[in-house]
Every structure is written in structure tokens, then in C-alpha cells.
Amino acid sequence: MIKKVLIFEVDGIRVSTSKEYKAEPTKEQVLKDMKEWFFQNFYMWFAVKENGTEKNLEDWYESKEGVQ
């Protein structure tokens, strides 16, 4: 088995995880594995700031649907 350590850094904060492969992985495979691992393990919050108030992106969008 080939062991790789996948490393992420966001705003100076580094996190990492180990992944084992049966053969040397391609760049595309490593990117796919990194994305899958990251989105499974880290919460991301998307918001819109409007008139000085932050709203969760989904809540903001739903509040605008009736305005069209």
C-alpha cells in the first residue's frame, strides 16, 4: 500500500489526513479524494450580508423568491 498525507490550509490553519492507495494515485484521484474528505469532515457556511445583517445563503435566497 502507498500512503499519502492529504494536507489542506485555509487562512493559515492546516489540517491533514492519511489515505492509502493500492497503486500510485493520479493527480485527479488525489484531488477527488481531498474534496470528498474535506466536505465530509468540515462544515462550511455560506452567507450574504445585506443591510448590515448576515443571513445564511439558503435563508436569504428563500426570502428573495417572493420578491421576483
C-alpha positions in Angstrom: 0.0 0.0 0.0 1.1 3.5 -0.8 0.4 6.0 2.0 -0.2 9.7 1.2 -0.9 12.5 3.6 -3.5 15.0 2.2 -3.0 18.5 3.6 -5.3 21.5 3.5 -4.6 25.0 4.6 -7.1 27.8 4.9 -6.3 31.1 6.4 -3.2 29.7 8.0 -5.0 26.8 9.6 -3.7 23.4 8.4 -5.5 20.1 8.6 -4.4 16.7 7.3 -5.5 13.1 6.9 -3.8 9.9 5.6 -5.0 7.9 2.7 -3.8 4.6 1.4 -3.7 3.6 -2.3 -3.0 0.2 -3.9 -1.1 2.0 -6.7 0.5 5.4 -7.2 -2.6 7.7 -7.5 -3.1 10.2 -10.3 -3.4 13.9 -9.6 -7.1 13.7 -10.4 -7.6 10.9 -7.9 -5.8 12.8 -5.1 -7.9 15.9 -5.8 -11.1 13.8 -5.8 -10.2 12.2 -2.5 -9.2 15.5 -1.0 -12.5 17.1 -1.9 -14.6 14.2 -0.7 -12.7 14.1 2.6 -12.8 17.8 3.2 -16.6 18.2 2.5 -17.4 15.1 4.7 -15.4 16.5 7.7 -15.6 20.2 7.7 -18.6 22.5 7.9 -18.7 25.4 5.5 -21.1 28.3 6.0 -22.2 30.5 3.1 -23.9 33.7 3.8 -25.0 37.0 2.3 -24.5 40.3 4.1 -27.2 42.8 3.3 -28.1 46.0 5.1 -25.6 45.1 7.8 -27.2 41.7 8.5 -25.7 38.3 7.7 -28.1 35.6 6.5 -27.5 32.0 5.7 -27.4 31.8 1.9 -30.4 29.4 1.7 -32.5 31.7 4.0 -31.5 34.8 2.0 -32.4 33.1 -1.3 -35.8 31.9 0.1 -36.6 35.4 1.3 -36.0 36.8 -2.2 -38.1 34.2 -4.1 -41.3 36.1 -3.3 -39.8 39.4 -4.4 -39.4 38.5 -8.1 
